[in-house]
Amino acid sequence: MLVNWIAVIVGVGAILVGNWLEGGHIGSLVQPTAAMIVGGGTLGATLLASTGAEFSAAIRCLGAAFLGKAPNYASLVKELAALAASARKDGLLSLESSVGKIKNPFLSKNLRHIIDGYDPTVLKTIMEDQITHTEEHKLAVAKVWETAGGFSPTIGIIGAVMGLIHVMSNLSDSSKLGSGIAVAFVATVYGVGAANLFLIPLGGKLKKMAKEELMEMEIIYIALCGIQEGLNPRIIEDRLMNMIGGHGDKGHTEELKKAA
């Protein structure tokens, strides 16, 4: 989404412009060695703290975080209401022609279960398990970026200390002390900047996206339970509209058990 790119540009741009207004030069902030220390150290620590599957998923989520679209709950409710009306009018088997046209895999898979005659209790358990698994996976992926954001400032301090050690070992040349110390602290800027401008906000963004996906699954769960029970389509639609009116900001699996 455009707003994500604007946010990154504004954040980084504000720091660079502020540095320029203070009389600093962008070139003084470009230190490949510091970048290698902070980037490599943060990467290594994050890999050690995460599983390979979590880290790979975190990398794959970058595209969705910057290019993904916000969910259209109203459109989903409209689609579910149409399915409910078709089932009420022509029976559950009439939904079979709609399964192949559905893009949402959670909806498509579990609608197929209804058509195949799954017991309602069994189907509820299956959907609840899917929601729980999705929640755990998505939050674990977001945690990878938040973990990286926690390590990054510390690695930056390590880089700064290493730079100061180098400066102190060359005290005989006092003319280079000022520039040497400035270079040493660039690593701290990299570490703190990466954490607060990118890594931690990205983790928060992925958590929000996970919440939105879980909200979609909640809506589908309630709708499919209502369709299987033969509820009036208007009742199902009203219930779903009430959910999206409150943004679905409630618990997940436990609330679903009560709701259904």
Phi, psi and chi 1 to 4 in degrees:
 res  aa     phi    psi   chi1   chi2   chi3   chi4
   1 MET       -  145.9  -68.9  179.9  -77.4      -
   2 LEU   -58.4  -36.7 -178.6   60.1      -      -
   3 VAL   -61.9  -30.5   66.4      -      -      -
   4 ASN   -66.6  -44.3  -65.8  -33.2      -      -
   5 TRP   -66.0  -38.5  -66.0  105.0      -      -
   6 ILE   -62.3  -41.1  -67.3  175.4      -      -
   7 ALA   -61.4  -44.8      -      -      -      -
   8 VAL   -63.8  -44.7  172.5      -      -      -
   9 ILE   -63.8  -43.0  -67.5  171.4      -      -
  10 VAL   -64.4  -44.9  168.9      -      -      -
  11 GLY   -62.3  -52.6      -      -      -      -
  12 VAL   -67.9  -41.1  175.6      -      -      -
  13 GLY   -62.4  -39.1      -      -      -      -
  14 ALA   -61.6  -40.3      -      -      -      -
  15 ILE   -67.6  -44.9  -68.2  175.9      -      -
  16 LEU   -65.7  -41.6  -65.3  178.5      -      -
  17 VAL   -66.9  -41.1  171.4      -      -      -
  18 GLY   -61.2  -40.5      -      -      -      -
  19 ASN   -62.4  -40.2  177.1   65.4      -      -
  20 TRP   -67.1  -40.4  174.6   72.2      -      -
  21 LEU   -65.4  -28.7  -69.4  174.7      -      -
  22 GLU   -81.8    1.0  -72.1  -67.4  -33.9      -
  23 GLY    94.0    5.4      -      -      -      -
  24 GLY   -81.9  168.2      -      -      -      -
  25 HIS  -120.3  140.0  -59.1  -76.4      -      -
  26 ILE   -57.8  -35.7  -66.3  179.1      -      -
  27 GLY   -59.0  -29.9      -      -      -      -
  28 SER   -70.5  -16.8   64.2      -      -      -
  29 LEU   -96.0   -3.0  -63.5  177.9      -      -
  30 VAL   -96.9  101.5  179.5      -      -      -
  31 GLN  -133.2   97.5  -60.3  -65.1  -23.6      -
  32 PRO   -55.8  -37.5  -24.4   34.7      -      -
  33 THR   -64.4  -44.3  -57.2      -      -      -
  34 ALA   -63.1  -40.5      -      -      -      -
  35 ALA   -63.2  -39.4      -      -      -      -
  36 MET   -65.5  -42.6 -177.9 -178.7   68.4      -
  37 ILE   -63.1  -50.3  -67.7  171.9      -      -
  38 VAL   -68.2  -47.4  174.2      -      -      -
  39 GLY   -64.9  -48.3      -      -      -      -
  40 GLY   -67.3  -42.2      -      -      -      -
  41 GLY   -65.2  -42.5      -      -      -      -
  42 THR   -65.2  -41.6  -59.0      -      -      -
  43 LEU   -61.5  -47.1  176.2   61.2      -      -
  44 GLY   -62.4  -44.4      -      -      -      -
  45 ALA   -64.8  -39.1      -      -      -      -
  46 THR   -68.6  -40.7  -55.5      -      -      -
  47 LEU   -60.8  -39.7  -78.2  169.3      -      -
  48 LEU   -67.5  -33.1 -175.1   59.8      -      -
  49 ALA   -83.6  -13.2      -      -      -      -
  50 SER  -120.4  162.2  -48.7      -      -      -
  51 THR   -82.5  161.0   65.8      -      -      -
  52 GLY   -60.4  -39.4      -      -      -      -
  53 ALA   -65.8  -41.8      -      -      -      -
  54 GLU   -64.5  -43.2  -70.1  171.7  -10.4      -
  55 PHE   -66.1  -43.2 -172.7   82.1      -      -
  56 SER   -61.5  -42.2  -62.5      -      -      -
  57 ALA   -65.2  -36.3      -      -      -      -
  58 ALA   -63.9  -39.1      -      -      -      -
  59 ILE   -67.4  -42.0  -63.4  -61.3      -      -
  60 ARG   -65.7  -26.1  -69.3 -164.5  -60.3  -88.5
  61 CYS   -76.5  -10.3  -77.0      -      -      -
  62 LEU   -59.5  -44.0  -80.0  174.7      -      -
  63 GLY   -60.8  -44.7      -      -      -      -
  64 ALA   -65.7  -35.9      -      -      -      -
  65 ALA   -64.7  -34.8      -      -      -      -
  66 PHE   -98.6  -24.8  -78.9   92.1      -      -
  67 LEU  -116.4  -10.1  -57.9  174.5      -      -
  68 GLY   -67.7  157.2      -      -      -      -
  69 LYS  -105.1  150.1  -63.0 -179.6 -179.8  179.5
  70 ALA   -66.5  143.2      -      -      -      -
  71 PRO   -65.9  146.0   25.9  -35.7      -      -
  72 ASN  -102.0   88.6 -170.8  -25.3      -      -
  73 TYR   -63.8  -39.1  -63.1  132.3      -      -
  74 ALA   -61.6  -40.4      -      -      -      -
  75 SER   -65.9  -38.5  176.4      -      -      -
  76 LEU   -64.6  -43.2  176.9   60.7      -      -
  77 VAL   -62.6  -39.7  169.4      -      -      -
  78 LYS   -62.5  -42.2 -177.1  178.2  179.2 -179.8
  79 GLU   -64.2  -43.1  179.7 -178.7   14.2      -
  80 LEU   -67.9  -37.2  -67.9  167.8      -      -
  81 ALA   -64.2  -37.9      -      -      -      -
  82 ALA   -65.7  -40.4      -      -      -      -
  83 LEU   -64.1  -41.6  -68.4  172.6      -      -
  84 ALA   -63.5  -41.0      -      -      -      -
  85 ALA   -65.7  -40.4      -      -      -      -
  86 SER   -65.0  -41.5  177.7      -      -      -
  87 ALA   -66.6  -38.9      -      -      -      -
  88 ARG   -67.2  -36.3 -179.3   68.3  175.9 -107.1
  89 LYS   -82.4  -44.8  180.0 -179.4  178.4 -179.4
  90 ASP  -116.3    1.7  -57.8  -44.8      -      -
  91 GLY    94.5  162.5      -      -      -      -
  92 LEU   -62.7  -33.3  -66.2  176.0      -      -
  93 LEU   -65.0  -21.5  -68.3  178.6      -      -
  94 SER   -68.0  -15.4   66.0      -      -      -
  95 LEU   -78.7  -11.7  -59.4  177.0      -      -
  96 GLU   -60.4  -35.2 -171.6  162.4    8.2      -
  97 SER   -70.2  -17.1   61.1      -      -      -
  98 SER   -91.2  -19.5  -58.6      -      -      -
  99 VAL   -59.4  -44.8  173.1      -      -      -
 100 GLY   -68.4  -17.1      -      -      -      -
 101 LYS   -91.6   -9.4  -56.4  174.9 -176.2  177.5
 102 ILE   -83.5  129.4  -64.3  173.6      -      -
 103 LYS   -86.7  -31.3  -63.8 -179.3  179.5  179.7
 104 ASN   -71.4  116.4 -172.7  -61.1      -      -
 105 PRO   -65.7  -34.4   21.5  -32.1      -      -
 106 PHE   -65.4  -42.8 -178.9   72.1      -      -
 107 LEU   -68.2  -47.0  173.1   55.8      -      -
 108 SER   -60.9  -46.4  176.4      -      -      -
 109 LYS   -63.6  -45.9 -179.1  177.7 -179.8  179.3
 110 ASN   -80.6  -24.2  -70.7  -66.9      -      -
 111 LEU   -67.0  -37.1 -175.5   61.0      -      -
 112 ARG   -61.2  -39.5  166.9   58.8   62.0 -173.9
 113 HIS   -61.4  -39.6  -69.3  -23.5      -      -
 114 ILE   -64.3  -45.1  -70.0  178.4      -      -
 115 ILE   -62.1  -35.4  -63.9  170.8      -      -
 116 ASP   -77.5   -2.6  -69.9  -18.0      -      -
 117 GLY    85.2   28.4      -      -      -      -
 118 TYR   -60.0  143.6  -84.9   48.2      -      -
 119 ASP   -61.7  136.7 -179.6   83.7      -      -
 120 PRO   -54.7  -40.8  -27.5   35.7      -      -
 121 THR   -66.1  -41.6  -58.0      -      -      -
 122 VAL   -64.0  -43.6  172.9      -      -      -
 123 LEU   -64.3  -40.9 -178.6   59.5      -      -
 124 LYS   -60.3  -42.7  -72.5  179.0 -178.1  178.8
 125 THR   -63.8  -41.9  -60.0      -      -      -
 126 ILE   -61.2  -47.6  -69.9  173.7      -      -
 127 MET   -66.9  -39.4  -70.7 -167.5  -70.5      -
 128 GLU   -63.2  -39.9  -72.1  163.2    6.7      -
 129 ASP   -64.3  -40.7  -71.6  -16.1      -      -
 130 GLN   -63.6  -41.1  -69.5  173.4  -21.9      -
 131 ILE   -66.1  -43.7  -67.7  172.7      -      -
 132 THR   -62.1  -44.7  -61.2      -      -      -
 133 HIS   -63.0  -43.4  172.9   74.2      -      -
 134 THR   -62.3  -42.8  -60.9      -      -      -
 135 GLU   -62.1  -46.7 -178.2  174.7   17.8      -
 136 GLU   -63.0  -43.0  -67.9  174.2  -10.9      -
 137 HIS   -66.1  -48.4  173.8   69.9      -      -
 138 LYS   -63.6  -40.7  -64.9  -68.3 -176.7  178.9
 139 LEU   -69.6  -34.4  -67.0 -179.1      -      -
 140 ALA   -65.5  -38.1      -      -      -      -
 141 VAL   -66.6  -43.8  169.4      -      -      -
 142 ALA   -62.7  -34.7      -      -      -      -
 143 LYS   -64.3  -28.4 -176.0   67.4  175.8  176.3
 144 VAL   -58.4  -46.6  171.2      -      -      -
 145 TRP   -70.5  -36.7  -68.5  106.2      -      -
 146 GLU   -66.7  -36.3  -68.3 -175.0  -26.1      -
 147 THR   -64.0  -43.2  -61.5      -      -      -
 148 ALA   -60.6  -38.4      -      -      -      -
 149 GLY   -66.4  -26.5      -      -      -      -
 150 GLY   -77.1  -35.0      -      -      -      -
 151 PHE   -77.8  -35.7  -72.1  133.6      -      -
 152 SER   -54.3  -48.1 -178.0      -      -      -
 153 PRO   -62.8  -37.6  -23.4   35.5      -      -
 154 THR   -65.6  -42.2  -55.8      -      -      -
 155 ILE   -63.2  -36.0  -57.0  -60.9      -      -
 156 GLY   -61.7  -39.4      -      -      -      -
 157 ILE   -66.1  -39.5  -67.2  173.8      -      -
 158 ILE   -59.7  -43.9  -67.8  174.4      -      -
 159 GLY   -61.9  -39.0      -      -      -      -
 160 ALA   -65.8  -43.5      -      -      -      -
 161 VAL   -62.9  -41.5  171.4      -      -      -
 162 MET   -60.8  -40.5  -69.2  172.7   62.3      -
 163 GLY   -64.7  -39.4      -      -      -      -
 164 LEU   -67.6  -35.7  -70.8  175.5      -      -
 165 ILE   -60.7  -42.1  -69.1  173.4      -      -
 166 HIS   -63.9  -40.9  177.6   70.0      -      -
 167 VAL   -64.0  -45.1  169.2      -      -      -
 168 MET   -65.9  -25.6  -66.2  -56.2  175.6      -
 169 SER   -78.6   -5.5   66.1      -      -      -
 170 ASN  -127.2   41.3  -67.3  -81.6      -      -
 171 LEU   -66.8  -17.2  -73.2  176.8      -      -
 172 SER   -63.6  -25.7   57.8      -      -      -
 173 ASP  -104.4   84.5 -169.3   -8.4      -      -
 174 SER   -65.2  -21.5   59.2      -      -      -
 175 SER   -68.3  -19.0   63.6      -      -      -
 176 LYS  -103.5    1.9  -64.4 -177.2  179.0  179.0
 177 LEU   -63.8  -46.9  -74.7  179.8      -      -
 178 GLY   -60.5  -50.5      -      -      -      -
 179 SER   -66.5  -35.5   60.3      -      -      -
 180 GLY   -65.1  -41.9      -      -      -      -
 181 ILE   -66.8  -39.8  -68.0  173.2      -      -
 182 ALA   -60.3  -44.1      -      -      -      -
 183 VAL   -62.8  -39.0  169.8      -      -      -
 184 ALA   -60.4  -38.4      -      -      -      -
 185 PHE   -80.7   -8.4  -79.0  105.6      -      -
 186 VAL   -60.9  -34.9  169.2      -      -      -
 187 ALA   -60.8  -38.9      -      -      -      -
 188 THR   -64.6  -41.5  -57.0      -      -      -
 189 VAL   -60.4  -44.1  173.6      -      -      -
 190 TYR   -61.2  -46.5  -76.3  178.0      -      -
 191 GLY   -65.2  -49.8      -      -      -      -
 192 VAL   -68.8  -40.4  175.1      -      -      -
 193 GLY   -63.9  -45.9      -      -      -      -
 194 ALA   -61.7  -40.0      -      -      -      -
 195 ALA   -65.6  -47.4      -      -      -      -
 196 ASN   -90.8  -19.1  -68.0  -79.4      -      -
 197 LEU   -99.7  -18.0  -67.8  175.5      -      -
 198 PHE  -135.5  -60.2 -176.8   72.0      -      -
 199 LEU   -65.1  -54.5  -60.5  174.1      -      -
 200 ILE   -66.9  -45.0  -65.5  175.9      -      -
 201 PRO   -60.3  -35.1  -26.5   36.7      -      -
 202 LEU   -65.5  -41.0 -178.0   57.4      -      -
 203 GLY   -60.9  -42.1      -      -      -      -
 204 GLY   -64.5  -37.3      -      -      -      -
 205 LYS   -63.3  -43.8  178.5   73.4  173.8 -177.4
 206 LEU   -67.3  -32.5  -69.9  176.2      -      -
 207 LYS   -64.9  -41.9  -82.4 -172.4  174.3 -179.3
 208 LYS   -64.3  -40.8 -177.4  177.1 -177.2  -63.3
 209 MET   -65.5  -37.1  -68.1  175.0   62.8      -
 210 ALA   -63.5  -41.5      -      -      -      -
 211 LYS   -62.6  -39.3 -173.0  175.8 -179.6  179.5
 212 GLU   -66.7  -40.4  -68.7  171.4  -15.1      -
 213 GLU   -66.1  -39.6 -176.7  173.9  -16.1      -
 214 LEU   -65.6  -34.7  -69.2  166.9      -      -
 215 MET   -61.8  -43.6  173.9   61.1  177.2      -
 216 GLU   -59.6  -42.3  -73.5 -173.5  -38.3      -
 217 MET   -66.7  -36.2  -63.8  178.0   79.2      -
 218 GLU   -62.4  -45.2  -71.1 -179.4   13.5      -
 219 ILE   -60.1  -45.8  -68.6  171.2      -      -
 220 ILE   -64.2  -41.1  -66.6  169.0      -      -
 221 TYR   -57.0  -51.8  175.1   97.0      -      -
 222 ILE   -62.5  -41.6  -64.0  -61.5      -      -
 223 ALA   -65.5  -46.2      -      -      -      -
 224 LEU   -65.6  -38.0  -67.9 -175.9      -      -
 225 CYS   -61.8  -41.7  -72.3      -      -      -
 226 GLY   -66.7  -40.1      -      -      -      -
 227 ILE   -63.5  -43.9  -70.0  173.1      -      -
 228 GLN   -66.3  -31.9 -167.5  171.6   36.2      -
 229 GLU   -80.5  -10.6  -68.6  171.7   10.3      -
 230 GLY    79.3   26.8      -      -      -      -
 231 LEU   -67.7  155.8  -65.9 -179.4      -      -
 232 ASN   -60.5  130.3 -171.8  -54.7      -      -
 233 PRO   -54.7  -32.9  -26.7   35.1      -      -
 234 ARG   -67.6  -37.0 -173.6  175.5  -63.0  -83.7
 235 ILE   -64.6  -43.8  -65.6  175.9      -      -
 236 ILE   -61.1  -46.4  -64.6  174.1      -      -
 237 GLU   -63.7  -42.8 -175.4  174.5    9.2      -
 238 ASP   -61.8  -40.7  -72.0  -14.9      -      -
 239 ARG   -64.0  -42.3 -168.3  174.1 -174.8 -177.4
 240 LEU   -69.0  -38.7  -61.5 -177.2      -      -
 241 MET   -64.6  -35.1  -69.4  -56.7  -64.7      -
 242 ASN   -64.5  -37.1  -72.2  -25.6      -      -
 243 MET   -64.3  -48.5  -74.3 -178.1   66.3      -
 244 ILE   -74.5  -21.0   65.8  175.0      -      -
 245 GLY   -65.7  -31.9      -      -      -      -
 246 GLY   -97.5   10.1      -      -      -      -
 247 HIS    63.2   12.6  -55.4  -69.1      -      -
 248 GLY    61.8   27.8      -      -      -      -
 249 ASP   -83.2   73.3 -165.7    8.6      -      -
 250 LYS  -146.1  179.9   57.5 -176.3 -178.6  179.3
 251 GLY   -63.7  172.2      -      -      -      -
 252 HIS  -102.8  -96.0  -63.0  -61.8      -      -
 253 THR   -58.9  -45.1  -54.8      -      -      -
 254 GLU   -64.3  -41.3  -68.6  -58.8  -39.3      -
 255 GLU   -66.0  -36.0  -81.6  -64.6  -28.8      -
 256 LEU   -65.4  -38.2  -66.1  177.0      -      -
 257 LYS   -61.2  -39.8  -67.8  177.2 -180.0  177.7
 258 LYS   -71.5  -41.0  -63.6  176.0 -177.2  178.1
 259 ALA   -65.8  -38.1      -      -      -      -
 260 ALA   -85.6      -      -      -      -      -
